[in-house]
Amino acid sequence: MTTRTTPAAEPPGAPRPRRAGTSPAGPNPSSPGGPSGPRVPLGRRTWLAIITVGFVGQLAWTIENMYLNVFVYNAITTDPTVIATMVACSAAAATLATIVVGAWSDRLGKRRAFISIGYIVWGLCTAAFGFLGLPDSTVSAAAPVVLTAIIAVIALDCVMSVFGSGANDAAFNAWVTDSTHVTNRGRVEGWLATLPLMSMLVVFALLDGLTRAGEWTLFFGIIGAVTTLTGIASWFLVRDREVPPTRTTVWAGIVHWLRPSTMRAHPALYLTLLTYAVLSISVQTFLPYVIIYLQHYLQIEAYAIALGITLLLAAVLSVIAGRIMDRVGKTRFLLPAVAVFAMGLVAMFFARDLIAVIASATVMMGGMMASLATVAAMTRDHTPAAHAGSIQGVRMILVVMVPMIIGPFIGAAAITGANNTFTELGVTKSVPGPEIFLAAAAVLLLVPITAFLRSRKVRS
């Protein structure tokens, strides 16, 4: 069926739906998730903008999602609840920003200004983290000093998430939806899925040594500068698509897509987002703790090399997966990809040496990125024309905020329950164990259920 907004579900003053084939994002397929047909090519400038802006955004998110946790663990406190709280607060801030900026960009019919300004401020906030570390070790620092540092880091993380999510999750993702077509989204999402991997690879290869040496100011400063410069460059690189303004207030655009009546009018879209949410919860169960696990539990000194090899292999698999996805159809591709992800998680539970970790992590990351790319492409296919910005707000609630609140606490519960510890300078500290991978695999058991419900709605 063709996914479109019904008249009863349209917000006041919204434009009438376009005829199939006239949307900038292209016509919706007769069966979203099925084989896509002849591919519509993208221009070189579009590809350049997608890769450049997308890559630097993921570079900044790598710092926020992974290394900021390491920074807090090494420079402020080893309490896993603090990391989980920070992740949850930043997720809430990011979600609110995406909801507002997404509806605002729909209202204006423009995305470029939000991308450019957001990236500039995002970079400045990232650089500021380097000035928040404790001057002394957490062993000797007084409790009020530690508490002040914790509050400052969480507050700055929330501010950074507001601008980063407004620019990347709302405006940039909506622009990608505006600029792509159902016949090429598998390839686009395959490449987009590699960007988090490549960003991690760049950070591990070029900047990880700074974190080991405690050079956090320089570490955050480099990433902040690159992000700010990309914001400036995006003003000249990104072209706004001819998307008609929604002619609604920002508030009406926000409320419309959160109404139960709208959810009933677009069941395939919301069931796709629910599947996306389950996958993201699984990812957030282990990802915030994985570097700490490799450093302090497995004590693999060459963990950066292991991660580098893993990310390169997983990136290649992701690009191949995107091409296969467009050929066989997203619906048929999803569950096999999730099965590979689950097998990789189980393998990581048993992996102890460097070679086993590389092999298991490659399967895990390859399956993870293929799964996420599939549901991301499905979501774009089900997004009504001219409402891509508002849908990003809904996506942030279900795919980012909820998983980033639930997932880290599932991981923290697994860590606390296992009670794994190590001793450093005579102090016993809690450390993540392999149980985080089994907990993440258990979450994936819900995916076949949500995928089945979505497929049934699409067929009907």
SVG drawing of the C-alpha trace seen along z (x, -y; Angstrom):
<svg xmlns="http://www.w3.org/2000/svg" viewBox="-11 -29 62 48">
<polyline fill="none" stroke="black" stroke-width="0.4" points="0.0,0.0 1.1,-3.6 2.0,-5.3 0.5,-8.7 -1.2,-10.9 -5.0,-10.7 -7.0,-13.9 -8.3,-13.1 -4.8,-12.7 -3.3,-15.8 -2.4,-18.7 -4.4,-21.9 -3.2,-23.8 -1.1,-21.0 -0.6,-20.8 -2.6,-18.1 -0.6,-15.0 1.3,-15.0 0.6,-12.5 2.9,-9.5 6.0,-10.3 6.1,-14.0 7.7,-14.0 11.3,-15.0 12.0,-11.8 10.4,-9.8 7.3,-7.7 6.6,-5.2 6.8,-1.6 3.7,0.4 5.1,2.7 7.5,0.8 10.3,3.1 10.1,5.2 12.5,5.1 13.0,1.5 13.2,1.7 15.5,-0.3 17.8,-2.5 17.5,-6.3 21.1,-7.8 22.2,-10.5 24.3,-13.4 28.0,-13.8 27.3,-16.8 24.5,-15.0 26.8,-12.0 29.6,-14.3 27.3,-16.1 25.9,-12.8 29.3,-11.3 31.1,-14.4 28.4,-15.9 27.3,-12.4 30.8,-11.2 31.8,-14.2 28.5,-14.0 29.3,-10.3 32.8,-11.4 31.3,-13.7 28.8,-11.1 31.6,-8.6 33.1,-10.9 29.8,-11.5 28.6,-7.8 31.9,-6.1 34.8,-8.3 32.9,-10.6 32.0,-7.5 35.7,-6.6 36.6,-10.2 34.1,-10.1 35.3,-6.6 39.0,-7.5 38.9,-11.2 35.9,-11.6 34.2,-8.4 34.0,-4.7 30.4,-4.4 28.5,-2.9 25.2,-4.6 26.8,-8.0 27.4,-6.9 23.9,-5.5 22.5,-8.8 24.5,-10.9 23.4,-8.9 19.8,-9.1 19.9,-12.9 21.6,-13.6 19.1,-11.3 16.2,-13.3 17.8,-16.6 18.6,-15.2 15.0,-14.0 13.5,-17.3 15.8,-19.2 15.0,-16.8 11.3,-17.1 11.4,-20.9 14.0,-21.4 12.4,-18.7 9.0,-20.3 10.6,-23.7 12.4,-22.7 9.2,-21.2 7.5,-24.5 10.2,-26.4 10.7,-23.7 14.5,-24.2 17.2,-22.2 20.6,-23.8 20.7,-26.6 19.9,-24.1 22.7,-21.8 25.3,-24.5 24.6,-26.5 24.1,-23.3 27.4,-21.8 29.3,-25.0 27.9,-25.1 28.2,-21.3 31.9,-21.5 32.4,-24.3 30.6,-22.3 32.7,-19.2 35.9,-21.1 34.7,-22.4 34.7,-18.9 38.5,-19.0 38.4,-21.6 36.1,-19.5 38.4,-16.7 39.5,-16.6 43.0,-17.9 43.6,-15.0 42.8,-11.3 39.3,-10.3 41.0,-8.4 42.1,-11.6 39.5,-14.1 37.0,-15.3 33.3,-14.2 32.0,-17.7 34.6,-18.2 33.7,-14.9 30.0,-15.8 30.6,-19.2 32.5,-17.6 29.7,-15.1 27.0,-17.8 29.1,-19.9 29.8,-17.0 26.1,-16.0 25.0,-19.6 27.4,-20.2 26.5,-16.8 22.9,-17.9 23.7,-21.3 25.9,-19.5 23.2,-17.0 20.6,-19.8 22.7,-21.3 24.1,-18.0 20.8,-16.3 19.0,-19.4 21.7,-19.5 22.3,-15.8 19.3,-13.8 16.7,-16.3 17.9,-18.5 20.5,-16.3 18.4,-13.1 15.4,-14.9 17.5,-16.3 18.7,-12.8 15.1,-11.6 14.3,-14.6 17.3,-13.9 17.0,-10.1 14.6,-7.7 13.1,-4.4 15.2,-2.7 18.5,-3.9 18.0,-4.1 19.4,-0.6 22.7,-1.8 22.6,-5.1 21.8,-3.5 24.6,-0.9 27.1,-3.8 25.6,-5.7 25.9,-2.6 29.6,-2.5 30.1,-6.1 29.9,-5.2 32.4,-2.4 34.8,-4.6 34.5,-7.4 35.4,-5.0 38.3,-3.7 39.7,-7.2 39.4,-8.0 41.0,-4.7 43.8,-5.0 44.7,-8.7 43.4,-9.9 43.2,-7.0 46.8,-7.5 45.8,-11.0 43.2,-9.5 45.7,-6.9 48.1,-9.7 45.4,-11.7 45.5,-14.5 41.8,-15.0 41.9,-18.8 43.7,-18.2 41.5,-15.1 38.2,-17.0 39.7,-20.1 40.6,-18.3 37.1,-16.8 35.4,-20.0 37.4,-22.0 36.7,-19.5 32.9,-19.6 32.8,-23.4 34.7,-23.6 32.3,-21.1 29.4,-23.3 30.9,-26.2 31.5,-24.1 28.0,-22.6 26.6,-26.0 28.2,-25.9 27.8,-22.2 24.2,-21.3 21.4,-22.4 17.9,-22.7 15.5,-20.5 12.2,-21.8 10.1,-20.6 6.9,-22.7 6.5,-24.2 3.8,-22.4 2.1,-25.8 1.5,-24.6 2.8,-25.9 5.8,-24.1 3.7,-23.0 1.0,-21.5 3.6,-19.7 5.0,-18.2 1.7,-17.2 0.3,-15.7 2.8,-12.9 2.5,-12.0 -1.3,-11.5 -2.7,-7.9 -5.0,-8.7 -1.9,-9.4 -0.2,-6.2 -3.3,-4.3 -3.3,-6.0 0.4,-5.0 0.8,-1.5 3.6,-0.4 5.7,-3.5 5.3,-3.1 5.8,0.6 9.0,0.1 10.1,-2.4 9.2,0.0 11.5,2.6 14.1,0.0 13.7,-0.8 14.3,2.8 17.5,3.0 18.7,-0.2 18.0,0.9 20.2,4.0 23.0,1.8 22.8,-0.6 23.0,2.4 26.6,3.1 28.1,0.2 28.6,-2.4 30.7,0.1 32.6,2.0 35.9,0.0 36.0,0.2 35.4,4.0 38.3,4.5 40.6,2.3 39.9,3.5 38.2,6.9 40.0,8.6 43.0,6.3 43.8,6.3 46.5,3.8 46.1,3.8 42.3,3.2 42.6,0.3 44.1,2.6 41.4,5.1 38.7,2.5 40.3,1.1 40.4,4.4 36.8,5.1 35.5,1.8 37.1,2.0 35.7,5.5 32.3,4.5 32.2,1.4 32.8,3.5 30.1,5.9 27.7,3.0 28.2,1.6 27.7,5.1 24.6,5.5 23.1,2.3 23.4,3.5 21.8,6.9 19.1,5.1 18.0,3.1 17.9,6.3 16.1,8.8 13.9,6.3 14.3,4.8 11.6,7.1 13.3,10.3 16.7,9.0 15.9,7.8 15.6,11.1 18.8,12.7 20.7,9.6 19.4,9.6 20.3,13.3 23.9,12.5 23.9,9.7 22.7,12.1 25.3,14.7 28.0,12.1 26.9,11.0 26.9,14.6 30.3,15.2 31.6,12.1 30.5,13.6 32.9,16.4 35.8,14.5 38.8,13.9 41.9,13.6 42.7,11.0 41.9,13.2 38.6,14.5 37.6,10.9 38.3,9.7 36.3,12.5 33.4,12.3 33.2,8.5 33.3,8.5 30.2,10.7 28.6,8.6 29.2,5.2 28.5,6.4 25.1,7.8 24.4,4.7 25.0,2.2 23.1,4.3 20.1,4.5 20.1,0.8 20.6,-0.2 17.6,2.0 15.1,0.5 16.5,-3.0 15.7,-2.6 12.3,-1.2 11.6,-4.2 12.5,-6.6 10.2,-4.6 7.3,-5.0 7.9,-8.7 5.2,-11.0 6.5,-13.7 7.1,-17.1 7.1,-15.7 10.5,-14.2 11.6,-16.6 8.7,-15.9 9.2,-12.1 12.8,-12.6 11.3,-13.7 9.3,-10.6 12.3,-8.5 14.4,-10.2 11.8,-9.2 11.6,-5.6 15.0,-5.0 17.3,-7.2 15.8,-8.4 14.0,-5.3 16.9,-3.0 19.5,-5.3 17.5,-5.3 16.7,-1.6 19.8,0.0 22.5,-1.4 20.6,-0.5 20.1,3.0 23.9,3.1 24.5,1.5 22.2,4.1 24.2,6.9 27.5,5.4 26.3,5.0 24.8,8.5 28.0,10.1 30.0,8.1 33.2,8.2 36.0,6.1 39.7,5.2 42.2,3.6 44.1,0.4 46.4,-1.5 45.0,0.6 41.4,-0.3 38.8,2.3 36.7,1.0 33.6,2.4 34.3,3.4 31.9,4.5 32.0,8.2 30.9,10.3 27.3,10.5 26.5,7.2 26.6,9.1 24.2,11.8 21.9,9.2 22.0,7.4 21.3,10.7 18.3,11.4 16.7,8.0 16.9,9.1 14.4,11.9 11.7,9.2 12.6,8.3 10.8,11.2 7.6,10.2 7.7,6.6 8.9,7.5 6.0,9.9 3.4,7.3 4.9,4.8 4.9,7.2 1.3,8.1 0.3,4.4 2.3,3.9 0.6,6.8 -2.8,5.6"/>
</svg>
